[in-house]
Amino acid sequence: MAAAIDRARLTEALATERDLFVSRHPHSYESSLRAQRHLVTGVPMPWMTRWPGGFPVFFEEARGAHFVDIDDNEYVDFCLGDTGAMTGHGLSQVTEVLATRARRGITTMLPSTDAEVVGDELTARFGLSKWQFAMTATDANRFVLRYARQLTGRPKIAVMDWCYHGTVDETLVIMDEHGNTMSRPGAIGPQVDPALTTRVVPFNDADALDRVLSYGDVACLLMEPALTNIGIVLPQEGYLEKVREITRRHGVLLIIDETHTICVGPGGCTKAWNLDPDFFVIGKPIGGGMPAAVYGMTDVVADKLEPYLRSDGVDVSGVGGTLAGNALALAAVRATLSTTLRQEDFDHMIPLATRWTDGVREGYERHDLPWHVQQLGCRAEYWFCPPPTNGAQAAAAINGELDAFMHLFALNRGILLTPFHNMALLSPFHTEQDVDAHTRVFAEAVDVLMTA
Ligand SMILES: Cc1ncc(COP(=O)(O)O)c(C=O)c1O
């Protein structure tokens, strides 16, 4: 029989780690108190309240795959800004370009010549032929949904159960036990009942997709090619081909969001797995840490859209943003994509992710725990159940206290994992020593939980 975690031991071990965390981070603690004077929740962005120690670690400097906090603790960074810094931190080739560009002007409402170079690079990597810019992947998704509704004249969108595509209203949904759309737990202030805007289907269920799209009111399906925001759930053999066939048959535009799945290789899953989307979205790492996102489309889609985009009302079309496509963001994307996230980088990163995965597997198998660890390119994540086939199965295995313990145990020993995930991203700067440090700490954490 599979082993189980003893609740009382877990609670006690977590309390020990919280004490250790407080004792090792006095300056972060003081800063967290001062920040509460004028910052809502004491942090610049609400997600930063979610770190497991009770207050966040304030960082001093991040370089490559490592960072130092204001208490002089050093860390291996496997979070990498939840993919925003997947290239590694502080790339000199990006920072130099940014400094030069910033001195020469950032925001003008005029294009800079970097735009055309970036457009060429995006097409070479991902295959779609026309591109536009946004500041975040959230915005890029928002814009593409609007385009899809405009082009099809249909009111709804479809997404995968337990997906995440940023803070886009229509996508903050899950499926209830009857297959109906409901607000995702924790989503606040929905503009309307999301069942009015969105249909939800389970990942890896082509029949359900076919059924849902046959209502004829869905403009587009927005999906990741593998779920990466509820652990990692891989597509089953043939599933993505069926998705493309079904969406085409129902006249539904397919939007592939590769903001995380760029971890598979330089052209994301779209290139690696021969996907053929109508729209494509990516944000986070493409600016080497600078906020930037892009969305692409096929020529067919672009030809239909251009008449709307060239029309007089375009500034109130619901798409765009004053600072979108600014010269600094374009320079960052150009410098990043022309120098990193290339095949030779992935040739370094992916074997390290395999090593990380093997190390984690050894750690839980030694104690017969029924966990799994899933690798997707240079990303890997463990989860406290056997491999799920859809988001709901993965969500059923969430264990907040165990998550907090594993994260804090690692953090107290110089290793940062991605919050809301048990995920590691490997950058071009990580080494085998970094990975082995995690393997040792992971094994130690499991030993603490399983040894009487
Ligand atoms: C797949 C995916 N798309 C889009 C986003 C939104 O990115 P951002 O928060 O940078 O807008 C996320 C964020 O985690 C994501 O995981």
Ligand as a Chemical Component Dictionary entry (heavy atoms), coordinates in Angstrom:
data_LIG
# 
_chem_comp.id                   LIG 
_chem_comp.type                 NON-POLYMER 
_chem_comp.pdbx_formal_charge   0 
_chem_comp.three_letter_code    LIG 
# 
loop_
_chem_comp_atom.comp_id 
_chem_comp_atom.atom_id 
_chem_comp_atom.alt_atom_id 
_chem_comp_atom.type_symbol 
_chem_comp_atom.charge 
_chem_comp_atom.model_Cartn_x 
_chem_comp_atom.model_Cartn_y 
_chem_comp_atom.model_Cartn_z 
_chem_comp_atom.pdbx_ordinal 
LIG C1 C1 C 0 -0.235 30.367 -19.751 1  
LIG C2 C2 C 0 -0.263 31.769 -19.231 2  
LIG N1 N1 N 0 -0.735 32.754 -20.032 3  
LIG C3 C3 C 0 -0.771 34.020 -19.618 4  
LIG C4 C4 C 0 -0.339 34.373 -18.363 5  
LIG C5 C5 C 0 -0.400 35.813 -17.928 6  
LIG O1 O1 O 0 0.863  36.365 -17.852 7  
LIG P1 P1 P 0 1.005  37.800 -17.161 8  
LIG O2 O2 O 0 0.654  37.590 -15.724 9  
LIG O3 O3 O 0 2.448  38.129 -17.354 10 
LIG O4 O4 O 0 0.076  38.714 -17.855 11 
LIG C6 C6 C 0 0.138  33.395 -17.498 12 
LIG C7 C7 C 0 0.609  33.737 -16.142 13 
LIG O5 O5 O 0 1.014  32.925 -15.360 14 
LIG C8 C8 C 0 0.183  32.056 -17.948 15 
LIG O6 O6 O 0 0.613  31.068 -17.155 16 
# 
loop_
_chem_comp_bond.comp_id 
_chem_comp_bond.atom_id_1 
_chem_comp_bond.atom_id_2 
_chem_comp_bond.value_order 
_chem_comp_bond.pdbx_ordinal 
LIG C1 C2 SING 1  
LIG C2 N1 SING 2  
LIG C2 C8 DOUB 3  
LIG N1 C3 DOUB 4  
LIG C3 C4 SING 5  
LIG C4 C5 SING 6  
LIG C4 C6 DOUB 7  
LIG C5 O1 SING 8  
LIG O1 P1 SING 9  
LIG P1 O2 DOUB 10 
LIG P1 O3 SING 11 
LIG P1 O4 SING 12 
LIG C6 C7 SING 13 
LIG C6 C8 SING 14 
LIG C7 O5 DOUB 15 
LIG C8 O6 SING 16 
# 
